[in-house]
Amino acid sequence: MPSLPSLPTGKIPTGLLRFFAAFAILGLLTTLWSLASPLISVPDEQAHVIKAASVVRGQLQGESGTAQGERSQVEVPLFIASTDGLPSCFAWKQLIPASCSPPLSSGTTMVKAPTSAGNYNPMYYEVTGLPSLFLTGAKAIYAMRIVSGLLSAAFVALALVCLAGLRRWRLPVFVGSLALTPMVFFLSGAVNPNSLEIATSMSLFAALCLTWDRIDAGNAWKGPLAAAAVSAVVLANTRAASLLWLGLAVIASLLLFGYRPLLSVLKQRFGWIMVGVVAVGCALSLLWLRMANSLQNLMGQGIDATPTQIVTIMLDRTFEFAVGYVSFLGWLDTPGPPGTLAVWAALIIGAIAVSLSVADRAGRLTVAFLTAAVIFLPPLLQIPLAKDVGLIWQGRYILALVVVLVTACGVAMRSFSIERPDVGRRASVIVLSLAVFGHFYSFIYGLRRYVIGLQDSSNWRDMLIAPQWQPPFGWITLAVLYLAVLVAGAVLLHRWVTAPQHEKPAVPVSGGTTAPGGTTTPRTKDAVPAAAVPHRAPSKDA
């Protein structure tokens, strides 16, 4: 699991060290996923690769057709255009390994290519398409994946550092790390704006929570608010539904901390500047949606159904969508291994159940609100689309909100106290061990699907003696590295959140005083190593 180690600071701020530590771990995990997945083996990846290559060459929008779902035409190099149709031999065919896929062209002649992402907001693609300007063939695609993953890793690292700055930080950081399911890393290892949407939703929510928590600590709230503004602008310009996740993240943070911190921010000139920055970013997003008509590229077969029928069908499929929150690999043709799904079902449901029992009414209300949104928004969002494109919903479409939900559970749990520190340490070891198992099992299961195919009978031995496809550096090397990074991250996270209670967050917090060496002494001490009591909940309720 990704973590934030407690490192000696010297002259470098502890928060910055923790950011780079988290970024390194997260970046390694996303990079290993980008190498482990065959080229164009992630849903719609070829459409996003083609879009990115066209955007960095100045074509922000494709030449759209007239019919709903008709793909746009853009001009890209031949090696990019050749990705269209690349996975057709193995997509939706679990028995067939990726060895059937033809090699990617290395030609650089500019040609026309179709993409279902031609009308999407170009911001994400301006960054991820850069490697295609100086690399060709498969190297360019792998480099684009790595850049996309590092971009997402940066915002997730920012989210974890913001959670670490809270007055009561241990459980928010711990549970926030568990919000990063295997599906988050799988998507982050591909060219797909879904990953950046997830990362910026988490960083926006975490940064706002820190802003509200620091509001009475002088100017300490300004940095988190600036981080929230940057996250909001990037989030607003990732995908068509991102503005909705932005609004819900803001509402959730205010439900947790109340509206008074917001009123205090709006009394400051800096607060209005940040509001203006976010307003401009959202306005640009809405302008692009209106001018480009991004929804026209949605593909599917319309159905004739009443709103009641659509809602009923979608609610029946709620737990089917939940697979996409945890691990749904390939072109949505390979549900993650049952062991991984079971681990995260227990972790997510357990986090929701525990947070709904906290003493803080605001915490309970926030988690209930987000849980209801995750359940009921998919049916409501499908109603206006069903006639034109049918029921096209996938679990990953709302994964950004699921990550915010689990993170909010952690923030709500900050009122918990465990009287015996040894219980907290044992619980941390057990939970992190399960998480490492779930992440690694999902990773090697995905490798198995493409190295030898998923046969009806167990065929793990064939991966060793008769592999039919190999990723760069070989699947064994990638698997060993992935496990090593997971274990290292889990150990560091465990040591950090269970550190002796005299170790405090190294950032000024509300009502605290900064001690020599950069440490902070809050107004109220942490009750135990494994959890902390927030300033708004009396210890007797913990």
C-alpha positions, 0 to 999 in steps of 0.5 A: 500500500502507498504510504508516507514515511516519517523521515528526518527533515533537516532543512527540507519541510516534512510535508514536502518529504512526505509528498515525494515519498508518497509520489515515489511509491505511487508512481512506481505502482502506476508505472509497473501497471503501465508495463504489465498491461499489453498495449491498448488492453485497457477500455477505450485506450486507443481512442485516448492515445489517438486523441492525445497525439492529435492534441499535442500536434495542435488539433484540439477537436476532431472532425465530428460526424453527424450521427450519435456515436460516430467517431471523430476523425483526426490526423496523427502519425501512422504508428499512433493510427495503427493502435485502432483495432490492435486489441481485437484479437484478444479483447473480450476473449479471456482464453486468448493471450496477448501474443496474438496482437500484431506489432505496432507500426513505427511509421511517422507519416501523418494519416487520418484516424478515428477516435471516440474521444475526439470531442473530449476536453483537451487538457489531459491530452496536452500532457499525456500526448507529449511523448509521442512527439519524440518517440515512435512505436510501442515506446511512445505508447508506454511513455504516454502511459507512464506520464499519465500515471505519474500525473495521477500519482502526484495528485494522490500524493497531494491528497495523502499529504493533505490528510496528514495535515489534519488535526487528527490525521492517523485514521484519515491517512490510513483509510485514505490509502485503502481508498486506492483500490487495484482498479485505481492503479490499473486505470492509472497505468493506461492512457485514460482521463478516468485516472486523473479524474479519480486522483483530482477528486481525492485531492480536492476533497482532502485539500478542502478538509485541511483548509476547513480544519486550519481556518483558525490557524492564521494563514495556514489555510491558504496553502491547502486552499490553493491546492484545492483550487488547482485540483478543482480546475484540473478535475473540471476539465478531465471528463464530462461528468467531472463537474458533478464530482467536483460539486459533490466533493465540495458539499461533502467537505462542508458537511463534515466541517460545517459552513462557518469555515467557508464564510471565514474564507470568503471574508479574505481576499485570497479566498475570493481569488481562489474562488475566481480561479475555480470559477474560470476553470469551471467556465472553460469546462462548460464552454468546451462541453457546449462548443464541442458537444462531447456527449455526441461521441458516446457509443451504444445502442439506444433502448426504449424504456421508461425512467422507472424501468431504467432506474429499476434495471440500474439499481438491480445492477448496483453490486455488478458495478461494484466490481468496477470499483475494485478490479475489472481488468482488460476490456472489462472482460476479466473481473478481478480474482474473487480474493481481491474482490472479497478483501475490498468488499470487506474494507469498503463496507466495513469503513462505511459501517464504522463511519456511520457509527461515529459520535460526530453527527456531521461525519455520519451525515456525510458518509450517508450522503455520499453512499446514497450518491454512489447508489442512486446517481448511476440510474439518474444519469442513465435516464437522459442517455438511454434513448440514444446510447442505451445502458452504457454505465460502468463502475469505473465511471463513478470510481472518483466518487467512491474514492471520495466516499472511502476517504470521507469515511477516514475523516469521519473516523477521526473521532475514534480512540482505541484505549489499547495501542497494541490493538491498533497496531495488530489491526493495522498489520492485519488490514495492510496485509489483506490490502497487499494481498488484494493488490498483488493478487489482482496484478498477477491475475491480470498478468496471467490473463494476458501471458497464457489466457484464463483457462477453465482449470488452474494454469498458474504453472504454465506461466512459468514453463510456457508463457505465450506473451511477455511484457517489457522486462518479463512478467516475473520481474514486474511481479517481484517489483510490484510485490516489493513496492507494496510491502515497502509501502505497507511497512512504512504506512504502518510505522507512520500511523502507529508511531509513538504519540509524541510524533506530531504532524509536521505542519502547523494545525489549528490551535497548535504551537510549532515546536523547535525542529518543525514539529507541532504540538496540537491543542489536544493530544492524540489518544492512541497511536492508531487513531486520534480524536478530532477537535470537534468531538469530546474524548468521552464520545470516542 
